[in-house]
């Protein structure tokens, strides 16, 4: 498989896990979500482990159960995530380019059954604490 020089590297986050996917700017989000699910099923056949609970989250088979989020502030991860409405127009026309995503954009993902319209997605994302990793020496 060859990769075009126009492909974007998108970073998909869940907990401490990051999945890098290459996608052309005009690739529909339905295709990107399908690629994400394929990678997740290959890498985590028993589900994605959560660091905070020790449990594994079951990976769905249907792309409609995958919800994507973008950071509220790309410079401050503590400000949380907002749902990316990638399904506008049935998800057929929405692409990374139409949603304003750039090279290296970070997206969170969550799983919500498509039959459950009332549940708000929880974007569970962990980042390393630089102060804990590199404490100041006295």
N, C-alpha and C positions, 0 to 999 in steps of 0.2 A: 504494500500500500504506500503510495507516495503522498506527501503532504505539500500542499501549495504554500508559497511564501506569504500568501494573504491570510492563512489560517490564524485564528486567535487562540491563545492558551487561556482557558477559563479554569478557575480554581473553585471546586465544589467542596464545601466544608460541612462536616457533621461531627460534633464532639471534637476530638483531637485529630480526626481523620481528614485528610485532604486528597481529593481525586483531581488530577489534572486531565483535562480533555482538550483536544484540538478540534476547533470547529470553524468552518468558513463563516464570515460575517452574515451571509444570507441563508444559513442553515436554519430551518424551522425548529422551534423549541421542542416540538413533539419528537423530532429525530434526536436532538441533543439529550432529552430525557431518556429516550430509549437506549442510547449509547451509555448513559450514566448507569442505568439499571443493569445493562449487560456486564459492565465492569464491576459493579457492586456484587452481583450474583457470583461472578468468577472469584472475586477476592474474598468475599464474606459469605460463603454458602450457608452458614448457620446463623446469619444475621450480623448486623453491625454492633460491636460491643460498645456499651456506654461506660465511661470512666466513673461517672457519679453514682450509678446504681449497681454496676457490675453485671447487669442484664444485657441481653442482646435484643436488638430491635429487628423484627422480621422485615425483610425487603420485599415490597410488593412486586407483582408481575406486570401491572398495568401502569402506563405512564400518566394516566389521569389521577393516580394516587400520589404523585410526586409534586410537591409544592416547592417553589424556589423563592429565596429571599435575597435582598440586597442590603448592604449595611446602610444604616441611617446616616452615618458619618464615616467616610472611608479613612479618616485620620484618627478616629476614636472608636475602637471596637466595643467599648462599654455602653455605647448609645443604642445598641440593639439592631434589629433587622426588621425590614418591612417586606411584605409579600410582593414579589414581582408578578405583575399581572400578565404573564406570558401566554395566557389562554384567551386574550382578547381576540375576537374574530375567529373563535374556534381553535386557536393555536396554530392555524395553518399559515398565517401570514407573518406572525411575530417572529423576529429573528434577533440575534445579538445586536446587529446594526440598528434595527428599528427601535430597540430598547435602550440604545445609547451605551452599550457595553464596549469596553476597550480591551486591548491586550492586557492580560494578567488580572482581569476583573475577578473579584471574589464573590461567590454566591453561596448561600447556605441552602441546604435542602432538608426537607422534612417529609414525612409520610402521613397523609390523611386520606382515608377511604373516600373515593369520589361520591359514594352514597351518603356520606356524612357532611351535609352542607353547613351545619351550625358550628362545627369544631374549628377553632382558630388554630393555624399551624404554630407549633412551638419550634423555634429555630435554636437548637442546642449546639452552641459552638464554643470551643475552648481555645484559648491562646496561651502560649507560654508567657510566664511572668518574667520579664527581663531582670527585675530587681532580685528575684529569687535565684535565677540562673547565674547572675553575676553580681553578687553582693559587693558593696564598697568595702575595700580593705582599709583598716585603720592603722 
